[in-house]
Amino acid sequence: MLNRIVMLSLLCVSSISLVLADEQPLYNFLQPSSKVNLFTQGVTLPNSELEYNQQHESFRRLTFANNIDNPSIALQFNQPINLINQKALSLRMQNAMDWDLTLYVDIKDTDQKTVLRATVALPAGPAQNLLIPLKETSGRAWGMREGITSSWQRDNTRYLLPISVVGKIDISKLASITLTMVKPAIPQSLLIGNIKAIGDDVDYMAYHHIVDKYGQNNIVKWSDKIISDKQLQQVAQAEQAQLKEWLSHQLIQDKFGGLGSKPQFKATNYFRTEKHNDRWYLVSPKGHAFISLGINTVVPDQSQTYIAGRDFMFASLPEKNTPLANFYGHANTNSGNAAQGGRGIDKGQWYDFYQANMYRVSGKAILKNWRNRTINRFKAWGFNTIGNWSDKQLIAEKRLPYTMPILIKGDYASVPSGMDWWGFMPDTFDPKFTEAVEKAVKLATENRVNDPWLVGYFADNELSWGGLDSSPAAHYALAINSLSRNSESPAKQVFIKQLKNKYKEIDKLASAWGISIKSWQDLEQQSFTAPLPSAKYTAISEDYSYFLRSYADNYFKTVKEMLTKYDPNHLFLGNRFAVKLPEVITSCAKYCDVISFNTYTLLAKQGYDTKLVASLDKPIMITEFTFGSKATGALWAGPVAVTDDKARGDSYQQFVEGAFEDPHMVGLHWFQYIDEPITGRLLDGENGHMGLVAITDVPFHKFIKKVRDANLTVLKETLNKL
């Protein structure tokens, strides 16, 4: 129920700051105005009490109740406000809790039909100016997976941007501003002062010169931050001494990283799997037990970030015709996939800070020195496998085992699933898909058939087997969407054939599914809307599940047959599942040597169905996992955020040690080697702190120490179990 608050004249205790020419006061909670009416729903606002923070600044307290879904407070202006010459709202506020709050700020015009909604992560801590652009914006609009969502300080004032601002309004007739929280678990409070409109470009304020000459965050400070070329060179020299020390204390291994001085298994000259004492192992070409501890994306030349369209973000870029100018380039990464959705910067000039930093240390011998240093790091840190998306020349050194991706591309039909991050799902029933698989396998296996350093092949990556949530619509998206395709769709034709074989007559299908359908031709129409599974009509989910299994069988069987044809010596390592449907995983187990999962969870066992894996009794690998933070200046911590590098190390140790409690686990691959650029990688704008080394090529030392300890511990324990 809405309660109108009767506005009382209050004596303002705090001093009133000067109003700048480009500022337009809208409301002051310390000096309420009769020109604005306040309406609350589940929000309390004391009529006369002021509160003071540690800086003796005065505020009013808003408390959002936890007994209603969406407690809110609305400011409604008696007359429309013209903000045509303004660019943003500024709300002076402070989180009154000891934890971060999620706040929604809705801005409406007099039409009340559309809304501009800001989603705000309000951190615990001192007061700040929340700056809300009066237009749709987000980190993605600037080409980044995530923009600035932490507060920052300039000229002794703290500022905060929303996570995103979506929608559109007519800013010449502002009507209301509403603050809302969604389902607070307990009453939540914030302190608020004045609200004004400002003429400043707040994105420019926030991002101006945020990147320094080394590609680091120019505003955030941390202990190992590089501030000079001399320091960068000294750190590199100190690391070489540390690597030399660590390399002198390695475990006894065969040349492929197999454990122990004597073989425990039959040697076949290639990697394979074997179960021993109720535990699965990879076996090295020499017959030693091997668990794969790998790193993904080990490349020297994929850390570029776009400059074009946002050059104001970079404090110091090299002049033309200087040695460091050799690390400029141009690209267009607008693929049209869902990964590109809403991304505003995806083409033009880029700069590679990572290679520039290596040049500052190594001069022209960048790549040779990088490969030697990287291999030494792997061995010193306890890693033994070069994971997916890695440098071909590094692999060609033949000093570490490696994996290879089979990337299937072609003009075959496809089916959407709702996830579709990297594109629609290939229609595995299309004959052109088989042709594409053969072409991709032939390319991937070329000159590798007799290579003992190759562990095996992954087929594709994070395919769209279904949606990411647990709803029936997401689970059976391929079945539902196959039936919605046109009559020429191979997947649709196969599904209809399956239904005809089972039901024979259309009325039996209609009865089993609880739908009105008179002929098989009705099913063939592109406009056909398949029903969602229900408890009453269990045949729907049974039929969808059967189709999904056959869809997956056709995929894995086709790839397996082509691998057998072109390279029978190496392992088929699965599909790097992001969507983990039991029908698809079961199918994978029939044709793959190892089931692989990409999982972003705090614990390994949270990333897959342990009971299903146990029932299938196949070896498994986790082929992507990571932990990140914002402590070293990243704008996005990554998919699994922790507080700092110490917490990253603790999380890594817990994940690795817990993973090998599962007797099916034969490997873990970390994502990724190098931190992503803070302004986003070219591919899709990802900008997480997920690296073992920084954009400066300096390892995160506190983190690496824990990583090394965890790797060596699990290797020793594996050897002891044999």
N, C-alpha and C positions, 0 to 999 in steps of 0.2 A: 504494500500500500504506500502511495506517495504522500509524504508529509512536507508541506510547505514550511520553510523556516522563516519566521518573522525577523527581518533584519534590524539589528540594533546598532546605534551609533557607538563606535568603540574609540577609545582614546589610544592612538598609536604610541606605544612606548618607545619603539625603535626609531632611529633617525631615518629620514626619507632621503633616498639617494636621488641624484639629479637624473632627469629623464633626457636621454639622448635624442637627437633630432630624428633618428630613424627608428625610434621605439614608439610603440602605441600601447599605452596601458589599457588592459581589458578588465582586470579585477584584482583586488587586493584583499586577501582573507583577513588581513589585519585592520583594514579600514573598509568594511563592506559598503556597497553602494546600492541605493534603491533602484538603479538602472539595471540591476541584475537580480533575478530571482533564483534561489537555490531550491532544488527538489532532491530529496534523499529517499533511497530505498535500501534499508539495512545498513545505513551509514550514520554514525553519530558525529556531531560537530558541536562542541561546547560553544555557547553563545558569547561568552565574554572572556574565557580563560586563554591566556597566551602562554606558550612554552618557549624555553630558551635552550639552544644547543650549547656545546662547549665553547663555541666562538661568540656566545652571548647574542646570537641572532635570534629574533623572535619569529614564532610560527603559530599556526593553529593546527590542532591534531584532528585528523580524520581517522575513524576506526570503522573498518569494514567487518560486519558481523559474519559469523560462520553458520547461521541458521537459515540462510536463504542462498539460492544458487548464485545469483549475480548481484551482490550488493553494489550500489552505485550512488554517485552524487552528480547532479546535472546543474550546470550554470546556463540559464536561459536569459538572453538579452532582450530587454523590452523593445529595442529597435535594432534592426539589422546593422551589423558592423561591416564597414567596407575595408577590406585588407588587401586591396588590389596592388598597393605599393609595398606590401610586406611579403616576406618569404618564409617565415617560420613563426611558431609560437615558442615562448620561453616560459617554463613553469619552474619557479623556485621551490624545491622540495627536498626532503630528507627521509630516508627509510628509518622508521622508528623501531624496527625489529633487528634481531641479531643475524638474520639470514636474508637472502635475496628475495624480492617480491616480483611477481609478474602483474603488471598493471596495463590496462587497456584504456586508451584515450580516444574517444569518438568525437569527431568534429562534424557538425552538420550545418547546411545552409537553410534558408527559409523554406525551400521546397520539401525538405525532410524526407526525400525519396532516396537519396544516396548519402553515404557516409565516408569520411576519411578516417580510417582506423589506424592508430599507432599501437604497436605491441612493444612494451617496455620491460626490460629486465632491470629493475631498480635495485642496485647493490646496497648491501648494508654498509654503513660508513658515514662520512661527512655529507653535508648539504651540497647540492649541485643544481645547476641549471639544466633541466630537461629541455632539449631543443627538438621540436617537432616540425620538420619541413611541411609546408602547405601543399605538397604534391606527393604523388606516389614515389617511393624510393626504398632502397634496401642495399645491402652489400652486393647482391647479385646485379643490381642496376649498374653498379660500378665494376662489374666483372669478377666479383669475389664470391666464394661460397658463403662467407660471413664477413660483414663489415665491422665497424667499431661498435661494440655493444658494452664494453667496459667504459667507465668514466675516465676522463683524461683532464689534465690540468694545464691551463695556459694563463699567464699573467695573474697567478694566485687565485684563479677561479676554476672550480671543477665543473665540467660539462658532461652531458650524457646524451647519446642519440638513441632512438628506438631501434629495436631489432629490425623492424620493417614498418613502412607506412603504405597502406593499400587503399584504393578507392579514389574518388574524385568528387570535389564540391565546387560550387561557385564562390570563390573567396571574396567577392564583392558584396556578399550578403550573408555573413556569418550569423548564425542563429543560436547555436548552443555548443557547449563543450561538456562532455560527460566522462567521468573517471569511474572505471569498473574493475572489480576483481571477480574471478570465476571460482566459485565454490571454495572459499578459504577453509582450510582444515580447522583453524582456530581463528579468533578475531585477530585481524592484522591492522596495524596502524602506520600512517605516514604523517609527516609534518609538512605543511604547505604554507607558502607565503603569497607572492604576487604572480599574476599571469599577465603576460604582455606579448604583443606581436613585434617582431623585429625585421629589419630589412636586410640582415646579413644572410649570405649564402652559407648555411650551417654545414653542408657537406664540405665546402671549401675550408671552413674553419676547422673541421674535424680532421680532414685528410691532408691538409696542406703540409708538404714536406714530411710526411709520416715515415718515409723510407730514406735511410741514410746512404752514404756512398757504398757501403758494404752490403746493402740489401736488408739491413736489420731495421727493427722499429726504432725510429729516431726519437721517440718520446719516452718510451719505457726504459728503465735502467735495471740491469742485473749484473751479477758479479763477474761473469766471464764475457761480457760484451766487448767486442773489438772496437777500439777507438783510434788505432793507427796502423799503418803498414808494418812498422817495426814490431809492434805487439803481435800482429798476425804471423810474422816470420818467426818470432821467438816461441810462440805457442806451437808452431809446426815442428820446430827443432826439439822442444821438450817432449812432444808426443812421440817422436822417433825413438827417444831414449826409453820411454815407457813401453812402447811396442817391443823393443829389443829385449827388455826385461821379461815381459810376459811370454814372448815366444820361446824363451829359454826354459820355460816350465810347462811344456805341453804334455798331454797324455800320450801313451803309446798307441799309435794308430797305424793302419796301413796307408798307402799313398792316397787312397780315396777317402780317408777319414773313418774307415772301419775300425772298431774298437778292439784293443787287445793285441798281444804279440802272436797269438796262434789263432788260426781260423776256427770258428765254431760251427760253420756250415759248409756245404759244398760250394766250391767256387765255379762260376759259369762264365766269367769274363764280362758279365753285365749285372746291373742291379736287378734284384728280384725281391719277392716277399716270402716269408716262411713263418709258420707258427711253431713256437717252441715253449714247452712248459706253460701252456695256456696263455701265452703272450705272443702278439704279432711283432715281427721285426722286418725292417728292410735289411737286405744282405748285400754287402759290397761285392764288386767284381772279384775280390780276392777271397770271399767267403767269410768275412767278418761281419758281426752285427753292426748295423748302422741305423742311427736315427737322424732324420734330416732336420737340422736347425738352420733355417735359411732366412734370407732377406730379399724382399721384392724391390724391383725398380732400382737396381744398382746401375746407374747411368750417369755419365759426366755432363750430358748435354740436353737434359730435359727439365731444366729448372728455370727456363725463360718465363718472363712475365710481361704482359702488354704495357707499353708506355703510351701509345697513341690514345688520345681521348681522355687521358688522366695524368698528363705530364706534371701537373701541379703537385702531385703526390710525392715526387722524387726530389730530394733536397740537392743531390749532386750527381749529375750524369756526365759522362766523359765527353769532351769536345771531339768533333770530327778530326780525322787524320792524326789521332793519338793511338798508342798501342791498345788502350782499353776500349777504344771505339770498335775494335774487331769483334766485339761481343754483342753488337746490335744485329737485328735481323727482322724479317717480315713474315707474317703468317695469317691464315684465315682458318679458324677452327670452328666455324659455325656449321655443325653437322646436322642440325635439325632434330637431334635426339632430345629426350626429356632432360638429359644432363645439361642441355643448353637453355632450358626454360627460364625466361626472365632475365637472362644474362645480357647486360648492356654493352660490355666490351668483349669482343671476340674476334677481332681482326686488327691488322695494322702493324706498326713497329713494336718490337719487343727488345728487352735487354736481358742478358744472362749474367746475373750477379755472381752465381756460383763459379762459373769459369773465369770470370774477371778476378775473383778472389784467389783462385788457384794460380792465375798468372802473376799476381802480386807476390806469390811465394816461389813459384817454380820457373817463371819466365816462359819461354816458348815450349819447353818440354812438359806441357800440361798433361797430356793424355798418357804418355809413358809413365810419368811419375804417379799419376792418379791410379793407374791399374796396379802398379807394384804396391803402393800404399794401401789400396783397398784390399788386396789379397792378404797382406800382412795384418790388417785390421781384422778381417774375418777370422783368421787363424788365432790371433791373439785374444779375440773376444769370445772364442768358443763356437763360432759358426762354421758350418761345413758345406753349405749349399747355396749356390747363386740361384735365387728364385726368379719368378716370371718378370717379364718386361725389362730384362737387363741387357747390358752392353755385350754385343756379339764378340767384340775383340777381347773383352775380359774373359768370356767363356772360352775363346780360342787359345788362351794361355794354357789351358788344360792343367790347371793347378788346383781346381776345385770342381766337384760335381755340380751339375746344373739341371734345371728343368726347362722345357720348351712349351710354348703355347701353340695350339693349332687354331688358327683364326679363320672361321668358315664364313666366307662372303660369296654372294651370288645374286642372281636375279630371280630366285625362287619366290614363291608365295610366302606370306607371313600372316601371323595372327596376333592381335594385341592381347595383353593380359592385364593391363592396368598398372603394372610396374614399369616396364618398357624403358628403363633408365638408359640402356645402351641401344635401344631399338626394339622393334617387335620381335616376337618369337618366330624363328624359321618354321615354316610348315614342313614338317619332317616327312610328310606323305607325298610331297611334290618331287617328281623324278629329277627336277633341276637341283633339288637339295642334295641328292646323292652325287650328282655331278660336281657340285660345289665342295662337298666333303672330300671327294677323291682329289680334286685339284689342291685343296688346302693341305691334306695329309701328304701328298706328293711333295709339295713345297717345303713343309716343315721337316720332313724326314730326309731331304736331300743332303747327302754327304754326312749323315749322322747314324746310319744303320749299324755301322761297326764301331761306334764311339763308346768306349766303356765309361767315359765320364758323364754320359747322359743318364740321369735317373729315370726320366720318363716324360710323357706328354700330358698336358691338360687340354681338354677340348673346350674352346671358348672360355667365357668368364662371366659369372653372374647373369646367366640367361633368365629371361622373363617367364619362368615356369608358372607363375601366378602372381597375385598381388601380395603385398608384404604384411597385410593384417591377417587375422585368423578367421575372418568371416567366410561363410560358404561361397559368397560371390567372388572373393579373392582366391580361395582354394581352387575352385573349379572354373576360373576365368577362361582358361583355354578351351574347355568344353563349351561353355556358354557362348563365347565369342566365335568359336568355329561354326556354331549353328546360325550365327547372325551374318556370316559372310554370304557372298553370292553363290549361286549354284555351281560355279566353276572352281570353287575352292577345293583343293584336294582333301584337306582336313574335313571339310563338311561332307564331302562325298563318302569318305571312310566312316564317319560317324553315323550318317544315315544308313549306310550298308549294315553297320553293326546293329542298329536298332531294328532294321528290317529282318535281319537274321534271328534276332531274339524274339520279336513280337509278332512277326508275320503279317498281322493285320493292324491297321492304323487305330482302330477303336480300342484295341488292347493297350497300345502305347498311351492313348489319350486317357484311358482309365488308370493306368499305372502312374501317370504323371499328374493326373487331376487337371487336365487342360481340355479346352474345346478345339478340336482339330479334326477335319473331315477327310483329308487325303494326304498321301505322302508328298504331293506337290505343294501343299501348304507349308510343309517343313522345309522345302527347298527354296522358298522365297527369302530374299535378303532381309525383308522386314520382320522375319520370324523372331520373336522374343522368347528365349528359352526360360523356363521357370526356375526359380531358386529352389534348392533342396528344402525339404520340410520333414518334420517328424511323421506327418500323416502319410506322405508319399515317399517312402524310403527308396523306391526304385530310381528316383531321380539321381540321388547321390551315388547309388550303385552303378548306374549307367555312366554317369560323368566320371567316376573313378576308373571304370574299365577303359573308357576312352583315353583318359589321361595316362594310364599305364601303357596302353598301346602306342600312344604318341611318344612317350619317353623311350619305350623299347625300340621304336624305329630309329630314334636319334642315336642312342648308344650302340645299338647293333650295327648301324651303318658306319659309325666311326671305328668301331672295333674291327669290322671286316676290312676296312681300308688300311688300318694300322697293321693288321696281320699280313695284308698283301704287300705293303711297302716297307714295314719295319717290324718284324716279329720278335726282335731282340729286346725291346724296351717296354717299360710299364705304361699302362694306360691309367693315368692318375685322376681321372674323373673330371668334374665340371665346375669346380670352385663355386659351390652352391651359395647363393645369397638367399634365395627362396628355397625353403627346405620342406618340400612336400613328401610325405611318406611314399606315395606311389612312385614318384620320380627317383627318390633315393633307393628304393627297392629295385627299380629297374637298373639304376647305375651299378648296384652291387652284382647284378647278373653278368655284366659285360666289362666292368672296370676292375683293375687290380687293386686300386685304392679309391676310397670315397673321400673327396676333398670338400672342405667347408671354408668359406670366408665368413668370419664371425667377429663382431665387434661387441664384446661382452667383458665383464670384469673377470669372469671365470670361464675356463674352456668348456666345462660341462653345461654351461648355460647357452652355448652356441649350437647345440645339435641335440637330437633325441637319443639319449644314451640307451634307452631300452630298445629302440628300433635297431640301433647299431649293434647291440649285443645279440639281438635275434638274428641279424644278418651274418654276424661273425666274419666281418671283413675288416682289413686294416683301414685306418682313417688318418687323414692329415688335416690340420687347420692351416690354410694357405694364406690367410690374411688375418692379423689381429694387431692391435695397437693401443697405446695410451698416450694422451697428450695433455698439455696445459697451456695457459696463457702467460705463464710466469716469465718467459723469455721473449715476450713481445708479440706472440702470434695473435691474430685477430680471431682465429677459430682454433679451439683446442683440439679438434678432431672429434670423431664419433664417440669416443670414450674419454671423458674429461676428468682429470684429477688436478690436484692443487699445484704441484711443482715437479721438478725433475727427481727429487727424492721419492715423491709419491709414485712417479712413473716407474722408478726402479723397483719399489716395493710391489707395485702391481704386476710388473713383468715377472718378478720372482714367484709371486703367488700363482700367476697364470701358468707358468711353465711347470712348476712342481706339481700343481694340481692336474695338469693335462695328462701327464704320464702315469697317473693313478689308474687311468683307463687302459686296460691291456691291449686295446685295439689301436692306440695312438702310436703312429710311427714317425710323425714329423710336425714341426711348427715353423711357419714362415712369417716373419715380422713385416709389417707394412709401415714405413718404407725406409730406404737408406738415408736419404737427404730430406731435411725439412722442406716443405712446400713453400714457395715464395709467399710473403705475407699479403701481397696483392693478387695472389692466385696464379696457378699454373695455366698454361695455354689451353690444355685439353678441355677443362670444364670450370676453371676458376677455383678449384679446391685450394685452400690456403691454411692447412693445419700444421700444428707443431707435432709431427709424428716421426721425425727423423732420429736416427742415431747420431747424425752429424748436422751441424747448422748450415745455413746458406753460405757461411764463411769457410766451410769444410773443416770446422773445428768440432771435434766430438763433444757431446754433452757429458762431461767427465763423471759427475756424480751418478748419472743414469747408467753410463757404460760400465762402471765398476759393478753395479748390481746385476746388470745383464750378463757380464762375464762370469760372475760367481754362480748365477743360476744355471747358465749353460754348462759350466764345468761340473756342477753338482749333479745335474741330470745325466750327463755322460758317464760319470763315475758310478752312479747308482744303476744305470743300465748295464754296465759291465759287470757289476757285482751280482746282478740277478741271473746272469747266464750260468 
